[in-house]
């Protein structure tokens, strides 16, 4: 059980780092080109996928808009924080 907590804590750090790097890439592109091109959950799902709904939704358009609005780096950081908290050792009861 302690080993699983350590793995969760380690993966938490990986997700937090990936989220920060993704956010820094967005800032770099903004500073270089002057337009903000955020990375969304839809952008991440498009990577390596040819599911037509990701490119041109014919139904569930509201869900597509929400997923396209949600920032991937923030989700990665949030997921990493949750994993890191789950991986902390339990204190005395």
trRosetta pair geometry for C-beta under 8 A, 3 or more apart (Angstrom, degrees):
i j d omega theta_ij theta_ji phi_ij phi_ji
1 4 5.8 -51 -153 32 35 112
1 5 6.7 36 150 -18 64 103
2 5 5.6 -52 -152 34 36 114
2 6 6.5 37 150 -20 66 103
2 89 7.2 15 -134 -113 93 94
3 6 5.6 -53 -151 34 34 112
3 7 6.5 36 150 -19 65 103
4 7 5.6 -52 -149 35 34 112
4 8 6.4 37 151 -19 66 103
5 8 5.6 -51 -148 36 33 113
5 9 6.3 35 152 -20 65 105
5 86 7.2 -144 -132 135 73 66
5 87 4.7 135 178 -149 63 56
5 88 7.2 -81 -178 58 116 18
5 89 6.5 106 133 -87 151 53
6 9 5.6 -52 -147 36 32 113
6 10 6.3 34 152 -20 65 105
6 87 6.3 108 -100 -167 13 109
7 10 5.7 -54 -147 36 32 112
7 11 6.3 27 156 -14 66 106
7 87 7.2 -147 69 -117 39 121
8 11 5.9 -57 -145 41 29 106
8 12 6.3 40 151 -28 63 104
8 83 5.0 -149 -178 -172 79 82
8 84 7.5 -178 136 -84 81 21
8 86 4.7 -84 159 98 147 102
8 87 3.5 -170 90 -72 92 100
9 12 5.5 -49 -153 28 30 119
9 13 7.0 31 151 -17 61 100
9 83 7.2 178 -90 139 22 81
9 84 5.6 65 -138 -136 61 56
9 86 7.8 -150 -64 80 62 64
9 87 2.7 -162 -51 125 74 141
9 88 6.6 115 -92 -60 117 44
10 13 5.9 -53 -159 32 34 110
10 14 6.7 35 145 -19 65 103
10 87 7.2 -170 1 -154 54 164
11 14 5.2 -49 -149 34 41 116
11 15 6.4 39 154 -17 70 102
11 80 7.7 -143 130 -123 62 71
11 83 5.2 -84 93 165 94 151
11 87 7.7 156 42 -53 81 144
12 15 6.0 -56 -149 37 30 106
12 16 6.3 29 154 -17 65 108
12 80 4.6 111 -169 -172 58 63
12 81 6.8 104 -163 -82 110 10
12 82 7.3 -157 -116 71 108 44
12 83 3.4 -168 -78 93 87 95
12 84 3.0 174 146 -55 153 72
12 85 7.5 154 -122 5 155 51
12 86 7.4 167 -62 43 129 86
12 87 5.8 -141 -4 14 130 131
13 16 5.7 -55 -144 38 32 112
13 17 6.2 32 157 -19 66 108
13 80 6.8 122 -66 -167 9 114
13 84 6.5 97 -50 -91 62 112
14 17 5.9 -58 -149 38 27 110
14 18 6.3 27 154 -19 64 107
14 80 7.1 -157 70 -116 49 112
15 18 5.6 -52 -144 37 32 112
15 19 6.3 34 155 -20 64 105
15 76 5.0 -156 -178 -176 82 77
15 77 7.2 174 134 -90 86 21
15 79 5.0 -97 171 93 153 97
15 80 3.1 -167 88 -74 100 96
15 83 6.3 101 23 28 136 137
16 19 5.8 -55 -151 35 30 112
16 20 6.5 28 153 -17 65 106
16 76 7.3 166 -91 136 22 84
16 77 5.5 63 -127 -130 63 64
16 80 3.5 -170 -47 130 72 153
16 81 6.7 94 -84 -53 111 65
16 84 6.9 13 -32 -36 131 135
17 20 5.8 -55 -147 37 32 109
17 21 6.3 31 155 -18 66 107
17 80 7.6 162 8 -128 56 158
18 21 5.7 -54 -145 38 30 111
18 22 6.3 34 154 -21 64 106
18 73 7.9 -155 123 -124 66 69
18 76 5.0 -105 94 179 99 145
18 80 7.6 167 40 -60 91 134
19 22 5.7 -53 -148 35 30 113
19 23 6.4 28 155 -17 64 105
19 72 7.8 -158 -120 129 75 64
19 73 4.3 115 -163 -167 70 67
19 74 6.8 117 -159 -69 122 13
19 75 7.5 -166 -108 68 117 46
19 76 3.3 -177 -72 90 96 105
19 77 3.6 -158 120 -49 162 77
19 78 7.9 139 -103 6 161 56
19 80 6.2 -130 0 3 127 134
20 23 5.7 -55 -149 38 32 111
20 24 6.3 32 152 -19 65 106
20 73 7.2 122 -62 -164 16 114
20 77 6.9 94 -49 -88 69 110
21 24 5.6 -55 -146 38 32 112
21 25 6.5 37 152 -23 64 102
22 25 5.7 -50 -150 31 32 113
22 26 6.7 34 151 -19 63 102
22 39 5.6 -91 -176 47 115 149
22 72 6.0 -101 168 101 157 102
22 73 3.8 -165 90 -84 115 102
22 76 6.5 104 18 30 141 148
23 26 5.6 -51 -154 33 36 113
23 27 6.6 36 149 -18 66 103
23 73 4.1 145 -53 167 84 164
23 74 7.9 86 -76 -52 117 64
23 77 7.9 12 -27 -40 130 129
24 27 5.5 -50 -147 36 37 112
24 28 6.3 43 151 -23 66 102
25 28 5.6 -50 -148 33 33 115
25 29 6.5 31 154 -16 65 104
25 39 7.7 41 83 -27 117 132
26 29 5.9 -55 -149 37 31 108
26 30 6.4 32 152 -20 64 107
26 36 7.0 35 177 -156 101 79
26 37 7.1 -149 -136 74 82 59
26 38 6.0 27 -133 -113 137 53
26 39 6.4 -120 -71 -4 114 93
26 73 7.0 -108 -5 -13 131 143
27 30 5.6 -55 -148 36 32 113
27 31 6.3 29 156 -16 67 106
28 31 6.0 -59 -148 39 28 107
28 32 6.1 20 157 -15 65 113
29 32 5.8 -61 -142 42 29 108
29 33 5.8 -19 175 22 69 113
29 35 8.0 -49 140 76 94 65
29 36 8.0 105 98 -134 100 36
29 37 5.8 -65 125 43 143 104
30 33 7.0 -75 -126 56 18 76
30 34 7.0 58 -175 -114 54 10
30 35 6.9 -124 -122 82 64 24
30 36 5.1 12 -100 -93 114 66
30 37 7.7 -169 -70 18 74 67
33 37 7.9 9 72 -6 137 115
38 71 5.8 -80 -176 -113 125 90
38 72 8.0 156 161 18 84 86
39 43 5.1 -120 -156 76 64 146
39 44 6.9 72 168 -50 100 89
39 71 6.9 71 73 -160 66 67
39 72 4.3 -63 120 35 99 125
39 73 6.4 89 63 -24 114 88
40 43 4.8 110 52 1 69 99
40 44 7.3 -130 101 -1 44 85
40 67 6.7 105 157 142 111 59
40 68 4.9 45 147 -157 163 40
40 69 6.7 69 -128 18 127 9
40 70 6.1 101 -154 68 84 56
40 71 6.6 -69 -104 -104 57 32
40 72 6.0 138 -173 -31 8 93
41 44 5.6 -52 -151 37 37 112
41 45 6.3 36 151 -19 68 106
41 67 4.5 -93 78 -171 118 84
41 68 7.4 -104 54 -73 78 26
41 70 5.0 14 -10 78 116 109
41 72 5.8 155 -71 -82 49 81
41 75 6.5 63 -78 -12 103 161
42 45 5.6 -55 -145 39 33 110
42 46 6.3 39 153 -27 65 103
42 54 6.0 158 -162 -156 87 85
42 64 6.8 62 -93 -162 135 72
42 67 5.0 109 -52 120 88 100
42 68 4.4 -8 3 -89 140 73
43 46 5.8 -52 -150 29 30 114
43 47 7.3 42 150 -32 59 95
43 68 8.0 97 -26 -132 78 68
43 72 6.6 -90 64 -32 106 137
44 47 5.9 -43 -164 12 37 116
44 72 5.1 135 -39 -112 126 136
45 49 5.9 -38 159 33 66 149
45 51 7.6 -50 152 46 107 126
45 54 5.5 -151 109 -117 110 132
45 67 7.5 2 1 160 139 134
46 49 5.9 -120 -144 56 25 97
46 54 5.1 170 -85 151 79 136
46 55 7.1 99 -116 -68 114 81
49 54 6.2 85 103 2 121 159
51 54 5.0 84 81 -6 93 107
51 55 7.9 163 92 -1 56 87
52 55 6.0 -72 -158 45 44 101
52 56 6.2 -42 174 53 83 87
53 56 7.6 -97 -129 71 22 45
53 57 5.1 45 -163 -104 72 75
53 58 7.4 -91 -109 20 75 74
53 59 7.8 -49 -123 54 112 73
53 60 7.3 17 -161 62 127 115
53 64 7.2 -139 166 -87 87 120
54 57 7.8 56 -69 -61 10 86
57 60 6.1 -99 -170 75 128 74
57 61 5.1 158 106 -97 125 65
57 63 8.0 -174 -146 69 158 85
57 64 4.2 -130 -20 -48 158 157
60 63 4.4 -24 171 33 99 120
60 64 6.2 112 116 -25 80 91
61 64 5.3 -51 -149 35 38 116
61 65 6.4 42 152 -22 67 101
62 65 5.6 -52 -150 33 33 112
62 66 6.5 32 153 -18 65 104
63 66 5.7 -53 -148 36 33 111
63 67 6.2 27 156 -13 67 108
64 67 6.0 -59 -144 42 28 106
64 68 6.0 26 156 -18 64 113
65 68 5.7 -60 -144 41 27 110
65 69 6.2 28 155 -23 64 110
66 69 5.6 -60 -149 35 29 111
66 70 6.4 30 156 -26 66 104
67 70 5.9 -45 -140 27 33 111
70 74 7.4 -122 179 68 74 114
70 75 6.3 60 152 -52 111 120
71 74 4.1 70 83 12 109 110
71 75 6.8 180 93 -11 57 84
72 75 5.6 -57 -147 37 34 111
72 76 6.3 34 156 -20 67 105
73 76 5.6 -54 -146 37 34 112
73 77 6.3 32 156 -18 67 105
74 77 5.7 -52 -144 38 33 110
74 78 6.2 33 155 -18 65 108
75 78 5.7 -55 -145 40 30 112
75 79 6.1 29 157 -17 65 108
76 79 5.8 -54 -143 39 28 109
76 80 6.1 30 155 -20 62 109
77 80 5.6 -56 -147 38 29 114
77 81 6.4 31 154 -21 64 103
78 81 5.8 -52 -148 32 31 110
78 82 6.6 30 153 -17 63 104
79 82 5.7 -54 -152 36 33 112
79 83 6.4 29 153 -15 66 107
80 83 5.7 -55 -145 40 32 109
80 84 6.1 33 156 -21 66 108
81 84 5.6 -53 -143 37 30 112
81 85 6.3 30 157 -18 64 105
82 85 5.9 -56 -149 37 29 108
82 86 6.3 27 153 -18 64 108
83 86 5.5 -56 -146 38 32 112
83 87 6.2 26 156 -18 65 112
84 87 5.8 -62 -147 39 29 109
84 88 7.2 48 151 -43 61 89
85 88 5.9 -32 -157 -2 37 114
90 93 7.8 2 155 -56 114 84
